[in-house]
Every structure is written in C-alpha cells, then in structure tokens.
Amino acid sequence: MRAAIFVVLSMALGTASAAPLKDHITLDAGTLAAIEKSDPDRFRKLARIIGLAAETGCASAPKVLEAQFHVSDARCETGLFLTSDPPKRRLSFRMDDVRYDVDVTVRNAAGSFVPIPSAK
C-alpha cells in the first residue's frame, strides 16, 4: 500500500514540476524582430538575457540567468564554438512554457591552434 501511494505521489509531483512546452523557438534576427513587434516586453527581456549571457560567458551564464531572469533549464555548449567571426556558442533556456535557443557571441575568447599529432 505504501509503495502504491509513493508511486502515485511521485508521478503527480513529477508532472507538476515540468509543464509541457508550448513552443521551441530559435532566436535569430528575424525572429527577434517579430517578437519585438508582437511582444515588446518579452523582446526586452530576451535582449537582456542575450546581452548578459555574452558578458558573463558560457560557464556561468546558466546560473546567472536562472537567478536574475527566473528562466529554467538554462544550458550553454561550453565545449563547442560555432565557426563564425566572432565565435559563438549555443545557449538554450526555458522561459515560461517556451524553450529558446540562441547563438551568443563569445567575448574575450582565448583560443589557440593545437596541431594534430601525425599517425606513425
């Protein structure tokens, strides 16, 4: 009996904490322009999130964004640079019931070329 109650409570708590996503949006210039027209408040918040993520860097951005903007499930691809000039990294976060992906410009990136050892 206790096991059955535990299972039911676990299932109820698990579904309550993770509401289903309404949408998944990749933010680019066109999408941001459309959001700016349709929902200026959301646009301002997204612009602040993107700016802060670029300033703080990928390693600490998820925790900072979760604390300051109350987003959830924030992730940044720390081991992967997008090959652009300037380099970018993919930031992903959930705000309300929408998941956003955006390529954030990396500032002060210190990188170097590492030669690949030749096979002998």
C-alpha positions in Angstrom: 0.0 0.0 0.0 2.8 2.4 0.9 4.6 1.7 -2.4 1.4 2.4 -4.4 0.9 5.8 -2.6 4.6 6.6 -3.2 4.3 5.9 -6.9 1.2 8.0 -7.3 2.7 10.9 -5.4 5.9 10.7 -7.4 4.1 10.7 -10.6 1.9 13.7 -9.6 4.9 15.7 -8.4 7.0 14.9 -11.4 4.3 16.1 -13.9 3.5 19.2 -11.9 7.1 20.4 -11.9 7.7 20.0 -15.6 4.8 21.6 -17.5 4.8 20.8 -21.2 6.5 23.1 -23.6 4.2 25.3 -25.7 6.8 26.1 -28.3 10.5 25.8 -29.2 12.0 29.0 -30.8 15.4 29.5 -32.3 16.2 33.2 -31.9 17.8 34.9 -34.9 17.5 38.5 -36.2 14.2 37.9 -38.0 12.6 36.1 -35.0 13.7 38.8 -32.6 12.3 41.5 -34.9 8.9 39.7 -35.0 8.9 39.3 -31.2 9.8 43.0 -30.8 6.7 43.9 -32.8 4.3 41.4 -31.2 5.5 41.4 -27.5 7.9 44.3 -26.7 8.2 43.3 -23.0 9.3 39.8 -23.9 11.7 41.2 -26.5 13.4 43.5 -23.9 13.8 40.5 -21.6 15.2 38.3 -24.3 17.6 41.1 -25.3 18.8 41.5 -21.7 19.3 37.7 -21.4 21.3 37.5 -24.6 23.4 40.5 -23.6 24.1 39.1 -20.1 25.0 35.7 -21.5 27.5 37.3 -23.8 29.1 39.3 -20.9 29.2 36.5 -18.3 30.5 33.8 -20.5 29.2 30.3 -21.1 30.4 28.7 -18.0 28.5 30.9 -15.6 25.7 32.1 -17.8 23.1 29.4 -17.0 23.2 30.0 -13.2 23.2 33.8 -13.6 20.3 33.7 -16.0 18.3 31.4 -13.7 18.9 33.7 -10.8 18.3 37.1 -12.5 15.6 36.2 -15.0 13.9 33.2 -13.5 14.5 31.1 -16.6 14.8 27.4 -16.1 16.8 24.6 -17.7 19.5 27.0 -19.0 22.4 25.3 -20.8 25.3 26.6 -22.8 27.5 24.5 -25.0 30.9 25.1 -23.3 32.9 22.8 -25.4 31.7 23.8 -28.8 32.4 27.1 -30.6 30.4 27.9 -33.8 32.9 28.7 -36.5 32.0 32.3 -37.2 33.8 35.6 -36.8 33.3 36.4 -33.9 32.9 32.9 -32.5 29.6 32.0 -30.9 28.1 29.4 -28.6 24.7 27.9 -28.4 22.6 29.0 -25.4 19.3 27.2 -24.6 16.8 28.1 -21.8 13.2 27.8 -20.9 11.1 30.9 -20.1 7.5 30.3 -19.1 6.4 27.4 -21.4 8.7 28.2 -24.3 12.2 26.8 -25.0 14.6 29.3 -26.7 17.9 28.6 -28.5 20.2 31.4 -29.4 23.8 31.7 -30.7 25.6 34.1 -28.3 28.7 36.0 -29.4 31.7 35.0 -27.3 33.7 37.9 -26.0 37.3 37.6 -24.8 37.7 34.1 -26.1 41.2 33.0 -25.8 41.9 30.3 -28.3 44.9 28.7 -30.0 45.6 26.3 -32.7 46.6 22.8 -31.5 48.4 20.7 -34.0 47.0 17.2 -34.5 49.7 14.6 -33.9 50.6 12.6 -37.0 49.9 8.9 -37.1 53.0 6.8 -37.2 
